[in-house]
Amino acid sequence: KTGMFTYDPGFTSTAACDSSITYIDGDKGELTHRGYPIEQLAEKSNYLEVCYLLLYGELPNKEQMADFEQRVTRHTMVHEQMHYFYRGFRRDAHPMAIVCGVVGAMAAFYHDSTDISDAQQREIASIRMIAKLPTIVAMAYKYSVGQPFVYPRNDLDYASNFLHMCFSVPAEEYKIDPVIARAMDLIFTLHADHEQNASTSTVRLAGSSDANPFACIAAGVACLWGPAHGGANEAALNMLREIGTVDRIPEYIARAKDKSDPFRLMGFGHRVYKNYDPRAKVMQETARQVLEIMGVENNPTLQVAKELEKIAGEDPYFIERKLYPNVDFYSGIILDAIGFPTSMFTAIFALSRTVGWIAQWKEMIADPQKKIGRPRQLYMGEPMRDYVEIASR
Ligand code: SDX
């Protein structure tokens, strides 16, 4: 144990930290949160209950759940001054640029009195972020489409409230379909946490300097935006639309295999999963249900996605490299069917992942041993040498 990195000769990789929150078995395609398989949480739980589990380590009883839900509900509004912050962005700003800026700005709006303990400050900041991210993301969407911001409602559940804030307008309340609200909640749950992925590691590293928690989450948002990470859901749907019809799939499969072509199948492959991403399986079935309820079950994009998965699944290139659909392959189809533009997909991923970032940040802050201190490097540059005056160069 080097304190920062634990290298076990039995492992083929170094672990950045130890954690008790999420476990992934990449070879078996297994994902558990505090020991509970994602398939069971997806089927039987809901996002806020999974938030409680990730934050506090156990599933809540009725009283604990009611208290947690009440605390989150009563923090869903943002400071009225934050509305003006949005007006500084261009209307065509990418929602992730807005969310990244606004989450960071929360550090300027929310700092509690010093007469409470650090642990209490951390708890309040955690609740505020889980409660306010849907409002912040919905406001980014409203701003991008030129509609007025819609305030959260305390009588709606977490997913329904988000849909309400995105799709209601002063002239007409959005009619919440329970199947759509359930699918939205499932999207949140399936993205809640995922061990030490790039954005979570970013939050841990930022937090290890005791930086402001809102600023640490903003760092996670920034990292998630990359197309190799959370930005893949937007890229995956754009790819499926570009392919357009199943007869064009072979052309894209060939491009994905061509090393001289930078094109990769978006929503395919994973740094850890060398088996099917368990979240993708749930996502595929949810996509089918949502499209059915929307009356577009023969949606061409879903047909292309399923045929692409089938063809790639029979192709030696993908089989040898253990490349399977990941969480981003089907999620965009669901979000598109619900009515979101592709530019909102990663912002919704960020909203969902906020609880994972917070749970991992709290775990690290609570135990100095878990802090990723200051990574070292393997220096590959020039040996020490003396300065040469410019006249002699
Ligand atoms: C997320 O870490 C997390 O947990 C992330 C995440 C989370 O919940 O936080 O799960 C969310 O980020 C999912 C991943 C989303 N990204 C994409 O879908 C983008 C497309 N995927 C790839 O860019 C890629 O698969 C990565 C970045 C995800 C993984 O890249 P690696 O580590 O290079 O993949 P690999 O080591 O498994 O690659 C092995 C081979 C390589 O070819 P060879 O050099 O062996 O010939 O497979 C090839 C790669 O070139 N390959 C692909 C491919 N992914 C890998 N070839 C074509 N299409 C792909 N998508």
Residues whose N, C-alpha, C, O or C-beta is under 5 A from the ligand:
A	BS01	SDX	H194 N197 A198 P227 A228 H229 G230 A232 A256 R264 L265 M266 G267 F268 G269 H270 R271 R321 N326 D328
